[in-house]
Amino acid sequence: MPEPATAEWNTVLFDTVGALVMVLDRDGCIVRCNRTAQEFMGYSPSEVRGRPYFWTRFLPRSCHAEVLEVFRRLCAGEDIPIHDNPWLNRSGETRLFEWRNTVLRDADGQATHVITLGVDVTQARLDAARLHDGEQRLRRELAERRRLERQVVDIASAEQARIGREIHDGLGQQLTALNMLCASLRQRLERDGQAAAADALERLQQRLQDAASQARALARGLSPLRVNGVSLKEAIRALVDDAAAGSDMAFELQLDDAAPDLEDNVAMHLYRIAQESLHNALKHARASRVSVELRLVGECVRLEVRDDGVGLPTGSRHSLGLPIMHHRAALIGATLQVESSADTGTIVRCVLPRDADGPARAFH
């Protein structure tokens, strides 16, 4: 069977392309359009051929000027390979088409024809818009969830601070007053020769002093940072000192002077992570040594609490405050890693990048 002539091949290819194809001369007349274009537009070739700018009939009036300007610029030699605009058919249906243009030129470089191929992108753009709207909605929902989570944490922190102040200003002051009263009574009993009663009051006074110390330590743990100028480093130092005073463990503390100042909210979350980690080490690790460090490593602030104990108890991944620690880290844009084994003990490491994008910027 003989092969079709080149002209026949071109006609077959032209008419079987699944996109709108039109050939326009430099005067804007449709020279030729393929079968797909004819079917969509609803006009036969004889109805459209040779009529200047007849194709503007398929444009909404609002985009006439824009598309005519694109055609003018193409003929003037400007490279505009792709543009899009709405396209109407004879019955008034509107679709969005993306047009790819090729300009044919004569030997002098003058435009003779513009071949334009239109692809219907209506559904693709609708899908993209829905996807974008869905992503935006998801972002809004996530932002609202983070806002509510922060609000819950802030409320809890505010309540802790309130309790801490009440312990300090109420219970602590009462214990101090009772201690002073015992001291006065003990001195009076000693003057009156009632040594036994004085000794009893001395023991009571010592217990009151111990209770007052515990109340102050408890108040420090519940109160927010930067009360009376307490920084994160100072608060962690006090936290470790309190732990060392009530434990036989050896404690090592490393506070990097190069670590920058943190915003109060960020510092508070890091302090709570250190507090919970140290509490777990004291209560569950059965360790002989605990180290706490706050350092600037590269572009990150790193908080690490490490012990040489027996590791976290089985099934403790959802207890011991670990989810809350992870949540606190996420709120400030940090990452929290917990490594635990019976042979090497437990490491809690919180890393805060310099460009952390939490609810508050970490660095001033």
Rosetta blueprint (number, residue, H / E / L):
1 M L
2 P L
3 E L
4 P L
5 A L
6 T H
7 A H
8 E H
9 W H
10 N H
11 T H
12 V H
13 L H
14 F H
15 D H
16 T H
17 V L
18 G L
19 A L
20 L E
21 V E
22 M E
23 V E
24 L E
25 D E
26 R L
27 D L
28 G L
29 C E
30 I E
31 V E
32 R E
33 C E
34 N L
35 R H
36 T H
37 A H
38 Q H
39 E H
40 F H
41 M H
42 G L
43 Y L
44 S L
45 P H
46 S H
47 E H
48 V H
49 R E
50 G L
51 R L
52 P E
53 Y L
54 F H
55 W H
56 T H
57 R H
58 F H
59 L L
60 P L
61 R H
62 S H
63 C H
64 H H
65 A H
66 E H
67 V H
68 L H
69 E H
70 V H
71 F H
72 R H
73 R H
74 L H
75 C H
76 A L
77 G L
78 E L
79 D L
80 I L
81 P L
82 I E
83 H E
84 D E
85 N E
86 P E
87 W E
88 L E
89 N L
90 R L
91 S L
92 G L
93 E L
94 T E
95 R E
96 L E
97 F E
98 E E
99 W E
100 R E
101 N E
102 T E
103 V E
104 L E
105 R E
106 D L
107 A L
108 D L
109 G L
110 Q L
111 A E
112 T E
113 H E
114 V E
115 I E
116 T E
117 L E
118 G E
119 V E
120 D E
121 V L
122 T H
123 Q H
124 A H
125 R H
126 L H
127 D H
128 A H
129 A H
130 R H
131 L H
132 H H
133 D H
134 G H
135 E H
136 Q H
137 R H
138 L H
139 R H
140 R H
141 E H
142 L H
143 A H
144 E H
145 R H
146 R H
147 R H
148 L H
149 E H
150 R H
151 Q H
152 V H
153 V H
154 D H
155 I H
156 A H
157 S H
158 A H
159 E H
160 Q H
161 A H
162 R H
163 I H
164 G H
165 R H
166 E H
167 I H
168 H H
169 D H
170 G H
171 L H
172 G H
173 Q H
174 Q H
175 L H
176 T H
177 A H
178 L H
179 N H
180 M H
181 L H
182 C H
183 A H
184 S H
185 L H
186 R H
187 Q H
188 R H
189 L H
190 E H
191 R H
192 D L
193 G L
194 Q L
195 A H
196 A H
197 A H
198 A H
199 D H
200 A H
201 L H
202 E H
203 R H
204 L H
205 Q H
206 Q H
207 R H
208 L H
209 Q H
210 D H
211 A H
212 A H
213 S H
214 Q H
215 A H
216 R H
217 A H
218 L H
219 A H
220 R H
221 G H
222 L H
223 S L
224 P L
225 L L
226 R L
227 V H
228 N H
229 G H
230 V L
231 S L
232 L H
233 K H
234 E H
235 A H
236 I H
237 R H
238 A H
239 L H
240 V H
241 D H
242 D H
243 A H
244 A H
245 A H
246 G L
247 S L
248 D L
249 M L
250 A E
251 F E
252 E E
253 L E
254 Q E
255 L E
256 D L
257 D L
258 A L
259 A L
260 P L
261 D L
262 L E
263 E L
264 D H
265 N H
266 V H
267 A H
268 M H
269 H H
270 L H
271 Y H
272 R H
273 I H
274 A H
275 Q H
276 E H
277 S H
278 L H
279 H H
280 N H
281 A H
282 L H
283 K H
284 H H
285 A L
286 R L
287 A L
288 S L
289 R E
290 V E
291 S E
292 V E
293 E E
294 L E
295 R E
296 L E
297 V E
298 G L
299 E L
300 C E
301 V E
302 R E
303 L E
304 E E
305 V E
306 R E
307 D E
308 D L
309 G L
310 V L
311 G L
312 L L
313 P L
314 T L
315 G L
316 S H
317 R H
318 H H
319 S L
320 L L
321 G L
322 L H
323 P H
324 I H
325 M H
326 H H
327 H H
328 R H
329 A H
330 A H
331 L H
332 I L
333 G L
334 A L
335 T E
336 L E
337 Q E
338 V E
339 E E
340 S E
341 S E
342 A L
343 D L
344 T L
345 G E
346 T E
347 I E
348 V E
349 R E
350 C E
351 V E
352 L E
353 P E
354 R L
355 D L
356 A L
357 D L
358 G L
359 P L
360 A L
361 R L
362 A L
363 F E
364 H L
